[in-house]
Amino acid sequence: LGLLGFCAVWRRAGPCWLVWRAMRCWALVLGVLSGVVLRAAAGNENHEHTELYPAGARTAREEGFPDIAAAFEGIAQAEAHHEQRFRELLARVEDGTMFLRDSEETYWYCQNCGYMHKGKTALKECPACLHPQSYFRIVEHF
């Protein structure tokens, strides 16, 4: 395949990859978190960091492009982190703790209007804009 072939395949796959990313983002925003979606997303990230980018790095290195190989290896590390995050989200969905934390000092932020709520759980519905619980995310530093 070679580096140029790998890049050509990647360019052709690029729009599909962007659509896949956008679908995952919308699934999170709209509250359609399901084990199926998260398992598929984690599997995709696993494929990227265990097969896709390492293969690209090997090819780049074999063809004398060590900087490109290093870039692919760095991207593979990022993809491994993405897989870990999806698996953590999946665990929260499966055990029912997506919108539940141990501390009353947790700040929840409505991603639609900016409303802030402090408590162990996200509100079922934002009192300001009436968007569902799925629009809330945790704010680490307030």
Phi, psi and omega per residue, in radians:
L1 nan -0.833 3.125
G2 1.326 2.873 -3.099
L3 -1.098 -0.770 -3.129
L4 -1.121 -0.695 3.085
G5 -1.132 -0.731 3.108
F6 -1.038 -0.798 3.138
C7 -1.128 -0.674 3.121
A8 -1.115 -0.758 3.099
V9 -1.094 -0.752 -3.137
W10 -1.079 -0.728 3.118
R11 -1.090 -0.749 3.132
R12 -1.161 -0.598 -3.140
A13 -1.406 -0.274 -3.060
G14 -0.885 -0.914 -3.133
P15 -1.050 -0.674 3.103
C16 -1.114 -0.706 3.130
W17 -1.090 -0.744 3.138
L18 -1.140 -0.702 3.094
V19 -1.087 -0.753 3.114
W20 -1.033 -0.802 3.129
R21 -1.079 -0.786 -3.124
A22 -1.096 -0.709 3.118
M23 -1.074 -0.721 3.126
R24 -1.125 -0.735 3.136
C25 -1.092 -0.803 3.128
W26 -1.105 -0.647 3.114
A27 -1.052 -0.708 3.112
L28 -1.194 -0.825 -3.075
V29 -1.127 -0.720 -3.081
L30 -1.448 -0.009 3.095
G31 1.332 0.435 -3.132
V32 -1.683 0.572 3.135
L33 -1.113 2.143 3.086
S34 -2.424 2.752 3.101
G35 -1.012 -0.628 -3.116
V36 -1.113 -0.846 -3.110
V37 -1.127 -0.810 -3.107
L38 -1.198 -0.656 3.086
R39 -1.108 -0.735 3.114
A40 -1.141 -0.722 3.132
A41 -1.120 -0.763 3.117
A42 -1.111 -0.693 3.105
G43 -1.112 -0.671 3.095
N44 -1.109 -0.798 3.127
E45 -1.114 -0.659 3.108
N46 -1.088 -0.782 3.102
H47 -1.031 -0.729 -3.109
E48 -1.136 -0.745 -3.051
H49 -1.538 -0.280 3.118
T50 -1.780 -0.419 -3.068
E51 -2.176 -0.998 -3.000
L52 -1.052 -1.061 -3.080
Y53 -1.236 -0.653 3.042
P54 -1.065 -0.653 3.102
A55 -1.131 -0.735 3.096
G56 -1.106 -0.689 3.130
A57 -1.143 -0.757 3.109
R58 -1.054 -0.795 -3.127
T59 -1.102 -0.794 3.135
A60 -1.069 -0.744 -3.139
R61 -1.136 -0.771 3.129
E62 -1.071 -0.560 -3.097
E63 -1.642 0.145 3.032
G64 1.493 0.505 3.120
F65 -2.089 1.262 -3.061
P66 -1.132 -0.553 3.135
D67 -1.171 -0.710 3.108
I68 -1.179 -0.692 3.092
A69 -1.037 -0.761 3.131
A70 -1.114 -0.678 3.112
A71 -1.101 -0.800 3.110
F72 -1.063 -0.685 3.123
E73 -1.154 -0.652 3.083
G74 -1.151 -0.712 3.105
I75 -1.129 -0.668 3.115
A76 -1.042 -0.668 3.094
Q77 -1.108 -0.727 3.114
A78 -1.106 -0.716 3.132
E79 -1.128 -0.612 3.079
A80 -1.093 -0.700 3.093
H81 -1.122 -0.715 3.116
H82 -1.062 -0.752 3.111
E83 -1.028 -0.781 3.139
Q84 -1.040 -0.754 -3.137
R85 -1.110 -0.752 3.120
F86 -1.115 -0.671 3.134
R87 -1.183 -0.629 3.068
E88 -1.146 -0.732 3.082
L89 -1.093 -0.746 3.120
L90 -1.021 -0.763 3.121
A91 -1.069 -0.710 3.129
R92 -1.170 -0.670 3.096
V93 -1.130 -0.807 -3.079
E94 -1.187 -0.576 -3.134
D95 -1.716 0.103 3.041
G96 1.305 0.383 -3.098
T97 -1.946 0.343 -3.126
M98 -0.983 -0.732 -3.087
F99 -2.020 0.600 3.140
L100 -2.356 2.322 3.086
R101 -2.304 2.918 -3.088
D102 -1.356 -0.449 -2.981
S103 -1.791 2.412 3.002
E104 -1.212 -0.255 -3.109
E105 -1.532 0.266 3.124
T106 -1.422 2.299 3.089
Y107 -1.786 2.218 3.124
W108 -1.916 2.315 -3.050
Y109 -2.039 2.209 3.068
C110 -1.367 2.090 -3.090
Q111 -1.287 -0.180 3.104
N112 -1.509 -0.873 -3.016
C113 -2.057 -0.213 3.125
G114 1.636 0.038 3.112
Y115 -1.000 2.414 3.127
M116 -1.948 2.404 3.095
H117 -2.291 2.406 3.114
K118 -1.957 2.195 3.120
G119 2.883 3.119 -3.119
K120 -1.254 -0.492 -3.092
T121 -2.200 2.680 2.990
A122 -1.277 2.607 3.104
L123 -1.169 2.604 3.111
K124 -1.119 -0.513 -3.139
E125 -2.623 2.425 3.119
C126 -1.195 2.199 -3.128
P127 -1.224 -0.322 -3.108
A128 -1.535 -0.764 -3.048
C129 -2.082 -0.064 3.094
L130 1.170 0.296 3.058
H131 -1.313 2.649 -3.073
P132 -1.247 2.951 -3.108
Q133 -0.896 -0.558 -3.090
S134 -1.089 -0.241 3.111
Y135 -1.457 -0.186 -3.122
F136 -1.474 2.469 3.012
R137 -2.363 2.787 -3.140
I138 -1.386 2.409 3.014
V139 -1.816 2.067 -3.086
E140 -1.241 -0.720 -3.101
H141 -2.214 2.111 -3.110
F142 -2.138 nan nan
